[in-house]
Amino acid sequence: MIVLGPTSTVQDGTRKHVMSTSYSSPPSSTTVAAPVPQFKRVRIDRAADNIARQIREEISQGRLKPGAKLPAERALAAELGVSRNTLREAVRSLEQAGLVQLRKGVHGGIFVREDNSGFLALGLLDLYRLGGVTPRQLIEAHIWIMPVLVREAWRLATPEDIAQLERNIDAAEQAAANGEFEKKFLLNHEFHRKLGRMTGNPIMAVLVDGMMQVLVEFIVRIGPQDNAYILTSRRRFMAQFTRGDTEAAAREMTQSLQNFLDNYFPA
């Protein structure tokens, strides 16, 4: 027999009435273990979280499309039945997540972002800053994906793509000759970003961009190391890549990354 009776609890300053439950088993000649009920703690969402979830749902369902403008702040707050401060809190969380952006001026307002890929790369950078990933792990991951990256970049490469890679190496060599270390290593990392974009896959492009952002911050922090081998390796890579030998090109880039790993993180 189940006996229900009203009880009251106070949560967040509000008195709520819930039903208390007690259990008693009917008489039985055989003792059988009664099933143990499993309850989960009741979660009462904050209003700002509820608003953010509604806007996310509208975006995911396609009712709010990239570039769309949300209703004016005053009107939207009234429609939701919340204060403007509560609405602003929800919008700030969505802005930090890269889903919306705030624009000022006569034509300003709250807009759904058309491209938030940069926030994914920044998320990887934040993960590194919090100690969630290490530069070594990122380089290892880069080595693992290199064969696919090179193959797909070559498959879709245009003459202008090839020319841009060549110009990047030229500029890096000039920076090295001028003793401009920071410019040289930034160009070296931009070479990887360009390859990522050439795959035509935004996930690959974002992943490589995020890796490069972490490595740039790491190298700036610890200072220059001897990496003269990189530019020579780049020239060999371009010769292999241009003639379509993607396996040799991937091996060249993989070895260059391995040298980088051994140089900065000696065993």
TORKOL-4160 file (C-alpha; in steps of 0.2 Angstrom, whole numbers, padded with zeros to 4 digits, m for minus):
267
<pt num="1" X="0000" Y="0000" Z="0000"/>
<pt num="2" X="0006" Y="0017" Z="m0004"/>
<pt num="3" X="0002" Y="0031" Z="0008"/>
<pt num="4" X="0003" Y="0049" Z="0001"/>
<pt num="5" X="0002" Y="0065" Z="0011"/>
<pt num="6" X="0006" Y="0083" Z="0008"/>
<pt num="7" X="0022" Y="0091" Z="0014"/>
<pt num="8" X="0030" Y="0108" Z="0011"/>
<pt num="9" X="0048" Y="0113" Z="0007"/>
<pt num="10" X="0056" Y="0129" Z="0005"/>
<pt num="11" X="0067" Y="0131" Z="m0010"/>
<pt num="12" X="0075" Y="0148" Z="m0015"/>
<pt num="13" X="0064" Y="0157" Z="m0003"/>
<pt num="14" X="0048" Y="0150" Z="m0011"/>
<pt num="15" X="0037" Y="0138" Z="m0002"/>
<pt num="16" X="0032" Y="0123" Z="m0013"/>
<pt num="17" X="0020" Y="0109" Z="m0009"/>
<pt num="18" X="0025" Y="0091" Z="m0014"/>
<pt num="19" X="0018" Y="0074" Z="m0010"/>
<pt num="20" X="0028" Y="0064" Z="0003"/>
<pt num="21" X="0028" Y="0045" Z="m0001"/>
<pt num="22" X="0030" Y="0031" Z="0011"/>
<pt num="23" X="0029" Y="0013" Z="0007"/>
<pt num="24" X="0022" Y="m0002" Z="0016"/>
<pt num="25" X="0021" Y="m0020" Z="0009"/>
<pt num="26" X="0005" Y="m0031" Z="0009"/>
<pt num="27" X="0006" Y="m0046" Z="0021"/>
<pt num="28" X="0014" Y="m0060" Z="0012"/>
<pt num="29" X="0020" Y="m0078" Z="0017"/>
<pt num="30" X="0036" Y="m0075" Z="0007"/>
<pt num="31" X="0047" Y="m0060" Z="0010"/>
<pt num="32" X="0051" Y="m0052" Z="m0006"/>
<pt num="33" X="0063" Y="m0037" Z="m0007"/>
<pt num="34" X="0053" Y="m0022" Z="m0012"/>
<pt num="35" X="0060" Y="m0012" Z="m0027"/>
<pt num="36" X="0069" Y="0004" Z="m0021"/>
<pt num="37" X="0062" Y="0020" Z="m0029"/>
<pt num="38" X="0075" Y="0031" Z="m0037"/>
<pt num="39" X="0071" Y="0049" Z="m0037"/>
<pt num="40" X="0081" Y="0064" Z="m0044"/>
<pt num="41" X="0083" Y="0081" Z="m0036"/>
<pt num="42" X="0071" Y="0093" Z="m0043"/>
<pt num="43" X="0079" Y="0106" Z="m0054"/>
<pt num="44" X="0072" Y="0124" Z="m0055"/>
<pt num="45" X="0080" Y="0133" Z="m0069"/>
<pt num="46" X="0085" Y="0151" Z="m0068"/>
<pt num="47" X="0075" Y="0162" Z="m0079"/>
<pt num="48" X="0090" Y="0167" Z="m0089"/>
<pt num="49" X="0094" Y="0149" Z="m0092"/>
<pt num="50" X="0077" Y="0146" Z="m0098"/>
<pt num="51" X="0077" Y="0161" Z="m0110"/>
<pt num="52" X="0094" Y="0155" Z="m0117"/>
<pt num="53" X="0088" Y="0138" Z="m0120"/>
<pt num="54" X="0072" Y="0144" Z="m0129"/>
<pt num="55" X="0083" Y="0155" Z="m0141"/>
<pt num="56" X="0095" Y="0140" Z="m0144"/>
<pt num="57" X="0080" Y="0130" Z="m0148"/>
<pt num="58" X="0073" Y="0143" Z="m0160"/>
<pt num="59" X="0090" Y="0143" Z="m0169"/>
<pt num="60" X="0092" Y="0124" Z="m0170"/>
<pt num="61" X="0074" Y="0122" Z="m0177"/>
<pt num="62" X="0078" Y="0135" Z="m0190"/>
<pt num="63" X="0065" Y="0148" Z="m0185"/>
<pt num="64" X="0080" Y="0160" Z="m0181"/>
<pt num="65" X="0092" Y="0159" Z="m0195"/>
<pt num="66" X="0110" Y="0165" Z="m0196"/>
<pt num="67" X="0110" Y="0184" Z="m0198"/>
<pt num="68" X="0092" Y="0185" Z="m0191"/>
<pt num="69" X="0088" Y="0200" Z="m0179"/>
<pt num="70" X="0079" Y="0196" Z="m0163"/>
<pt num="71" X="0065" Y="0207" Z="m0157"/>
<pt num="72" X="0070" Y="0223" Z="m0148"/>
<pt num="73" X="0076" Y="0221" Z="m0130"/>
<pt num="74" X="0061" Y="0229" Z="m0122"/>
<pt num="75" X="0048" Y="0220" Z="m0133"/>
<pt num="76" X="0057" Y="0203" Z="m0131"/>
<pt num="77" X="0058" Y="0205" Z="m0112"/>
<pt num="78" X="0039" Y="0209" Z="m0111"/>
<pt num="79" X="0035" Y="0194" Z="m0122"/>
<pt num="80" X="0045" Y="0183" Z="m0111"/>
<pt num="81" X="0038" Y="0190" Z="m0095"/>
<pt num="82" X="0055" Y="0195" Z="m0088"/>
<pt num="83" X="0065" Y="0210" Z="m0083"/>
<pt num="84" X="0077" Y="0218" Z="m0096"/>
<pt num="85" X="0092" Y="0213" Z="m0084"/>
<pt num="86" X="0087" Y="0195" Z="m0084"/>
<pt num="87" X="0086" Y="0195" Z="m0103"/>
<pt num="88" X="0103" Y="0203" Z="m0104"/>
<pt num="89" X="0110" Y="0190" Z="m0094"/>
<pt num="90" X="0103" Y="0177" Z="m0105"/>
<pt num="91" X="0110" Y="0186" Z="m0121"/>
<pt num="92" X="0127" Y="0188" Z="m0113"/>
<pt num="93" X="0128" Y="0169" Z="m0111"/>
<pt num="94" X="0123" Y="0166" Z="m0129"/>
<pt num="95" X="0136" Y="0179" Z="m0135"/>
<pt num="96" X="0150" Y="0171" Z="m0125"/>
<pt num="97" X="0145" Y="0154" Z="m0133"/>
<pt num="98" X="0146" Y="0162" Z="m0150"/>
<pt num="99" X="0128" Y="0160" Z="m0155"/>
<pt num="100" X="0123" Y="0179" Z="m0155"/>
<pt num="101" X="0131" Y="0195" Z="m0157"/>
<pt num="102" X="0127" Y="0213" Z="m0151"/>
<pt num="103" X="0128" Y="0227" Z="m0163"/>
<pt num="104" X="0127" Y="0245" Z="m0158"/>
<pt num="105" X="0120" Y="0260" Z="m0167"/>
<pt num="106" X="0104" Y="0264" Z="m0177"/>
<pt num="107" X="0103" Y="0247" Z="m0185"/>
<pt num="108" X="0110" Y="0238" Z="m0170"/>
<pt num="109" X="0102" Y="0224" Z="m0159"/>
<pt num="110" X="0104" Y="0206" Z="m0155"/>
<pt num="111" X="0108" Y="0195" Z="m0170"/>
<pt num="112" X="0111" Y="0177" Z="m0173"/>
<pt num="113" X="0129" Y="0174" Z="m0178"/>
<pt num="114" X="0132" Y="0169" Z="m0196"/>
<pt num="115" X="0149" Y="0161" Z="m0192"/>
<pt num="116" X="0155" Y="0156" Z="m0175"/>
<pt num="117" X="0169" Y="0144" Z="m0180"/>
<pt num="118" X="0181" Y="0156" Z="m0172"/>
<pt num="119" X="0173" Y="0152" Z="m0155"/>
<pt num="120" X="0177" Y="0134" Z="m0157"/>
<pt num="121" X="0196" Y="0138" Z="m0160"/>
<pt num="122" X="0195" Y="0150" Z="m0145"/>
<pt num="123" X="0187" Y="0136" Z="m0135"/>
<pt num="124" X="0202" Y="0125" Z="m0138"/>
<pt num="125" X="0213" Y="0139" Z="m0133"/>
<pt num="126" X="0204" Y="0141" Z="m0117"/>
<pt num="127" X="0205" Y="0122" Z="m0114"/>
<pt num="128" X="0224" Y="0124" Z="m0115"/>
<pt num="129" X="0224" Y="0139" Z="m0103"/>
<pt num="130" X="0214" Y="0129" Z="m0090"/>
<pt num="131" X="0226" Y="0114" Z="m0092"/>
<pt num="132" X="0214" Y="0103" Z="m0101"/>
<pt num="133" X="0226" Y="0099" Z="m0115"/>
<pt num="134" X="0244" Y="0101" Z="m0118"/>
<pt num="135" X="0254" Y="0107" Z="m0133"/>
<pt num="136" X="0262" Y="0090" Z="m0135"/>
<pt num="137" X="0245" Y="0082" Z="m0136"/>
<pt num="138" X="0239" Y="0095" Z="m0149"/>
<pt num="139" X="0255" Y="0091" Z="m0160"/>
<pt num="140" X="0252" Y="0072" Z="m0158"/>
<pt num="141" X="0234" Y="0075" Z="m0164"/>
<pt num="142" X="0240" Y="0085" Z="m0178"/>
<pt num="143" X="0253" Y="0071" Z="m0183"/>
<pt num="144" X="0238" Y="0059" Z="m0183"/>
<pt num="145" X="0227" Y="0069" Z="m0195"/>
<pt num="146" X="0241" Y="0075" Z="m0207"/>
<pt num="147" X="0239" Y="0061" Z="m0220"/>
<pt num="148" X="0220" Y="0065" Z="m0222"/>
<pt num="149" X="0223" Y="0084" Z="m0222"/>
<pt num="150" X="0237" Y="0083" Z="m0235"/>
<pt num="151" X="0227" Y="0072" Z="m0246"/>
<pt num="152" X="0211" Y="0082" Z="m0246"/>
<pt num="153" X="0220" Y="0099" Z="m0247"/>
<pt num="154" X="0229" Y="0092" Z="m0263"/>
<pt num="155" X="0212" Y="0085" Z="m0270"/>
<pt num="156" X="0204" Y="0103" Z="m0270"/>
<pt num="157" X="0220" Y="0113" Z="m0272"/>
<pt num="158" X="0219" Y="0127" Z="m0285"/>
<pt num="159" X="0234" Y="0136" Z="m0294"/>
<pt num="160" X="0231" Y="0151" Z="m0282"/>
<pt num="161" X="0231" Y="0140" Z="m0267"/>
<pt num="162" X="0248" Y="0133" Z="m0273"/>
<pt num="163" X="0254" Y="0150" Z="m0276"/>
<pt num="164" X="0249" Y="0156" Z="m0259"/>
<pt num="165" X="0259" Y="0142" Z="m0250"/>
<pt num="166" X="0274" Y="0146" Z="m0260"/>
<pt num="167" X="0273" Y="0165" Z="m0256"/>
<pt num="168" X="0271" Y="0160" Z="m0238"/>
<pt num="169" X="0287" Y="0151" Z="m0238"/>
<pt num="170" X="0296" Y="0165" Z="m0247"/>
<pt num="171" X="0290" Y="0177" Z="m0234"/>
<pt num="172" X="0296" Y="0166" Z="m0220"/>
<pt num="173" X="0313" Y="0164" Z="m0228"/>
<pt num="174" X="0314" Y="0183" Z="m0229"/>
<pt num="175" X="0309" Y="0185" Z="m0211"/>
<pt num="176" X="0322" Y="0172" Z="m0206"/>
<pt num="177" X="0335" Y="0181" Z="m0215"/>
<pt num="178" X="0330" Y="0197" Z="m0207"/>
<pt num="179" X="0331" Y="0189" Z="m0189"/>
<pt num="180" X="0312" Y="0192" Z="m0187"/>
<pt num="181" X="0308" Y="0177" Z="m0177"/>
<pt num="182" X="0291" Y="0181" Z="m0172"/>
<pt num="183" X="0286" Y="0185" Z="m0190"/>
<pt num="184" X="0294" Y="0169" Z="m0196"/>
<pt num="185" X="0285" Y="0157" Z="m0184"/>
<pt num="186" X="0268" Y="0166" Z="m0187"/>
<pt num="187" X="0270" Y="0163" Z="m0206"/>
<pt num="188" X="0275" Y="0145" Z="m0202"/>
<pt num="189" X="0259" Y="0142" Z="m0192"/>
<pt num="190" X="0249" Y="0151" Z="m0206"/>
<pt num="191" X="0255" Y="0138" Z="m0218"/>
<pt num="192" X="0246" Y="0125" Z="m0208"/>
<pt num="193" X="0230" Y="0135" Z="m0207"/>
<pt num="194" X="0230" Y="0137" Z="m0226"/>
<pt num="195" X="0232" Y="0118" Z="m0228"/>
<pt num="196" X="0217" Y="0116" Z="m0216"/>
<pt num="197" X="0206" Y="0128" Z="m0226"/>
<pt num="198" X="0211" Y="0120" Z="m0242"/>
<pt num="199" X="0202" Y="0104" Z="m0237"/>
<pt num="200" X="0186" Y="0113" Z="m0239"/>
<pt num="201" X="0180" Y="0105" Z="m0222"/>
<pt num="202" X="0176" Y="0118" Z="m0209"/>
<pt num="203" X="0179" Y="0106" Z="m0195"/>
<pt num="204" X="0196" Y="0102" Z="m0201"/>
<pt num="205" X="0200" Y="0121" Z="m0204"/>
<pt num="206" X="0193" Y="0125" Z="m0186"/>
<pt num="207" X="0203" Y="0111" Z="m0178"/>
<pt num="208" X="0220" Y="0116" Z="m0186"/>
<pt num="209" X="0216" Y="0135" Z="m0182"/>
<pt num="210" X="0213" Y="0130" Z="m0164"/>
<pt num="211" X="0229" Y="0120" Z="m0163"/>
<pt num="212" X="0239" Y="0134" Z="m0171"/>
<pt num="213" X="0232" Y="0147" Z="m0159"/>
<pt num="214" X="0238" Y="0136" Z="m0144"/>
<pt num="215" X="0255" Y="0133" Z="m0151"/>
<pt num="216" X="0258" Y="0151" Z="m0155"/>
<pt num="217" X="0254" Y="0156" Z="m0137"/>
<pt num="218" X="0265" Y="0143" Z="m0131"/>
<pt num="219" X="0280" Y="0147" Z="m0142"/>
<pt num="220" X="0278" Y="0166" Z="m0137"/>
<pt num="221" X="0278" Y="0161" Z="m0119"/>
<pt num="222" X="0294" Y="0150" Z="m0119"/>
<pt num="223" X="0304" Y="0160" Z="m0133"/>
<pt num="224" X="0313" Y="0154" Z="m0149"/>
<pt num="225" X="0321" Y="0137" Z="m0152"/>
<pt num="226" X="0332" Y="0131" Z="m0166"/>
<pt num="227" X="0319" Y="0126" Z="m0180"/>
<pt num="228" X="0329" Y="0130" Z="m0196"/>
<pt num="229" X="0324" Y="0113" Z="m0203"/>
<pt num="230" X="0306" Y="0119" Z="m0205"/>
<pt num="231" X="0309" Y="0130" Z="m0221"/>
<pt num="232" X="0320" Y="0117" Z="m0229"/>
<pt num="233" X="0306" Y="0104" Z="m0226"/>
<pt num="234" X="0293" Y="0116" Z="m0233"/>
<pt num="235" X="0302" Y="0116" Z="m0249"/>
<pt num="236" X="0303" Y="0097" Z="m0250"/>
<pt num="237" X="0284" Y="0097" Z="m0246"/>
<pt num="238" X="0279" Y="0109" Z="m0260"/>
<pt num="239" X="0289" Y="0099" Z="m0273"/>
<pt num="240" X="0280" Y="0083" Z="m0267"/>
<pt num="241" X="0263" Y="0091" Z="m0265"/>
<pt num="242" X="0264" Y="0100" Z="m0282"/>
<pt num="243" X="0267" Y="0084" Z="m0292"/>
<pt num="244" X="0253" Y="0075" Z="m0282"/>
<pt num="245" X="0264" Y="0063" Z="m0271"/>
<pt num="246" X="0253" Y="0065" Z="m0256"/>
<pt num="247" X="0260" Y="0051" Z="m0247"/>
<pt num="248" X="0277" Y="0058" Z="m0248"/>
<pt num="249" X="0271" Y="0075" Z="m0244"/>
<pt num="250" X="0262" Y="0069" Z="m0228"/>
<pt num="251" X="0277" Y="0060" Z="m0222"/>
<pt num="252" X="0287" Y="0076" Z="m0224"/>
<pt num="253" X="0275" Y="0086" Z="m0214"/>
<pt num="254" X="0273" Y="0072" Z="m0201"/>
<pt num="255" X="0292" Y="0072" Z="m0199"/>
<pt num="256" X="0293" Y="0091" Z="m0198"/>
<pt num="257" X="0280" Y="0090" Z="m0184"/>
<pt num="258" X="0289" Y="0076" Z="m0175"/>
<pt num="259" X="0305" Y="0086" Z="m0176"/>
<pt num="260" X="0296" Y="0101" Z="m0168"/>
<pt num="261" X="0289" Y="0089" Z="m0155"/>
<pt num="262" X="0307" Y="0083" Z="m0151"/>
<pt num="263" X="0314" Y="0100" Z="m0151"/>
<pt num="264" X="0301" Y="0108" Z="m0139"/>
<pt num="265" X="0297" Y="0093" Z="m0129"/>
<pt num="266" X="0313" Y="0082" Z="m0128"/>
<pt num="267" X="0310" Y="0065" Z="m0120"/>
